[in-house]
């Protein structure tokens, strides 16, 4: 999939998943370097926020915005996934006082390859938001055509509120 990033065209490794598809099992790392699989996160529906680089302005805004929502939605799990290292994510969370959002590192690219969101040339994930139900079915998807744009928070939160 071709996207725009800072005025340049970038491409993901393949055609990203769509609403109605089954989200494939993947493995990422949590803040303690433990492996976390998709199935570990599906004790309730899941909102996945993917960001290219947590240390950039829009990624920071997006993650902080969803972090504000975590406490209001006990019926859903929230995670942010990026290719940043666990250490980079931990430092960012400490600096930005982000405590509710579960940060997951795709430094090994398993999530990016299986979801087709990995941009190999830049070693980033395409900015996107997903809602996945407990059966791994994608019920909401938004991939930003212009990667420096923020997602439609109200639209995804409306979806979450319907759960």
C-alpha positions in Angstrom: 0.0 0.0 0.0 1.4 3.4 -1.0 1.2 6.2 1.6 2.6 9.7 2.0 5.2 10.4 4.6 6.8 13.9 4.9 6.1 14.6 1.2 7.5 11.2 0.0 5.7 8.1 -1.1 6.3 5.1 1.1 5.0 1.5 0.7 4.0 -1.1 3.2 5.2 -4.7 2.8 1.8 -5.7 1.4 -1.9 -5.0 1.2 -3.1 -4.2 4.8 -5.9 -6.1 6.3 -9.5 -4.9 6.1 -12.7 -4.8 8.2 -14.1 -8.3 8.4 -10.7 -10.0 8.1 -9.2 -12.1 10.9 -6.2 -10.3 12.5 -3.3 -12.8 12.4 -1.6 -14.0 15.5 1.5 -11.9 16.2 4.2 -11.6 18.8 5.5 -8.3 20.2 7.4 -7.3 23.4 6.0 -5.5 26.4 7.8 -3.1 28.7 9.6 -6.0 30.5 10.8 -7.6 27.2 8.2 -10.4 27.6 6.6 -11.8 24.5 3.0 -10.8 24.1 0.8 -12.5 21.5 -2.5 -11.2 20.1 -4.4 -14.0 21.8 -3.0 -12.7 25.2 -4.7 -9.4 24.5 -8.1 -10.7 23.5 -9.7 -11.3 26.9 -11.9 -8.4 25.8 -12.0 -6.4 22.5 -8.8 -4.7 21.6 -7.9 -1.2 20.2 -4.5 -1.3 18.5 -2.9 2.1 17.8 0.2 1.8 15.6 2.6 4.7 15.3 5.7 5.1 13.1 8.0 6.5 15.9 6.9 7.3 19.4 9.5 10.1 19.7 7.8 12.2 17.1 5.1 14.9 17.5 2.1 13.2 15.9 2.8 9.8 17.3 3.1 11.4 20.8 -0.2 13.2 20.4 -1.9 10.1 19.1 -0.6 7.9 22.0 -1.4 10.5 24.7 -4.9 10.9 23.3 -5.7 7.2 23.5 -3.9 7.0 26.9 -6.6 9.5 28.2 -9.3 7.1 27.1 -8.0 3.9 28.7 -9.5 4.6 32.1 -12.9 5.4 30.6 -13.2 2.0 28.8 -12.7 -0.9 31.0 -14.5 -3.1 28.5 -11.7 -2.9 26.0 -7.9 -3.3 25.9 -5.8 -0.4 24.5 -2.3 -0.9 23.1 0.1 1.2 21.1 2.6 -0.7 18.9 5.7 0.8 17.2 9.1 -0.4 16.0 10.7 1.6 18.8 12.7 -0.4 21.3 11.2 -1.3 24.6 13.7 1.1 26.2 12.8 3.9 23.9 9.1 3.4 24.7 9.7 3.2 28.4 11.7 6.4 28.3 9.0 8.2 26.3 6.3 7.0 28.8 8.3 8.3 31.7 9.0 11.6 30.1 5.3 12.1 29.0 3.8 10.6 32.2 1.9 8.0 30.1 0.9 5.3 32.6 -2.3 3.7 31.3 -1.5 2.9 27.7 0.2 -0.5 27.2 3.2 0.0 24.9 4.3 -2.9 22.8 7.5 -3.1 20.7 7.5 -4.6 17.2 11.3 -4.4 17.0 11.3 -7.9 15.5 8.7 -6.9 12.9 6.4 -9.9 13.5 3.3 -7.6 13.8 4.4 -5.4 10.9 4.9 -8.3 8.5 1.7 -10.2 9.5 -0.5 -7.1 9.3 1.4 -5.8 6.2 1.9 -2.4 8.0 5.7 -2.5 8.1 7.5 0.1 5.9 10.8 -1.6 5.4 12.6 1.3 3.8 12.1 3.4 7.0 11.7 0.5 9.5 8.4 1.9 10.8 4.8 0.8 11.0 2.2 2.7 9.1 0.1 5.0 11.3 -3.2 3.2 11.8 -5.9 2.3 14.3 -7.7 -1.1 14.6 -10.5 -2.5 16.7 -10.4 -6.3 16.9 -13.1 -8.4 18.6 -12.5 -11.4 20.9 -12.7 -13.7 17.8 -9.8 -11.8 16.1 -12.2 -10.2 13.6 -11.4 -6.7 12.6 -14.4 -4.5 13.2 -12.7 -1.1 12.6 -9.7 0.0 10.6 -8.2 3.3 9.7 -4.9 3.7 7.9 -3.7 7.2 7.5 -3.1 8.0 3.7 -0.9 10.9 4.9 1.2 9.5 7.7 1.6 12.8 9.4 -2.1 13.2 9.9 -3.8 12.1 13.1 -6.5 9.4 13.1 -10.2 10.2 13.5 -10.4 9.8 17.3 -14.1 10.4 17.5 -14.9 7.7 14.9 -12.8 5.0 16.5 -14.1 5.9 20.0 -17.7 5.8 18.7 -16.9 2.2 17.6 -15.4 1.5 21.0 -18.5 2.9 22.7 -20.8 0.6 20.8 -19.0 -2.5 22.3 
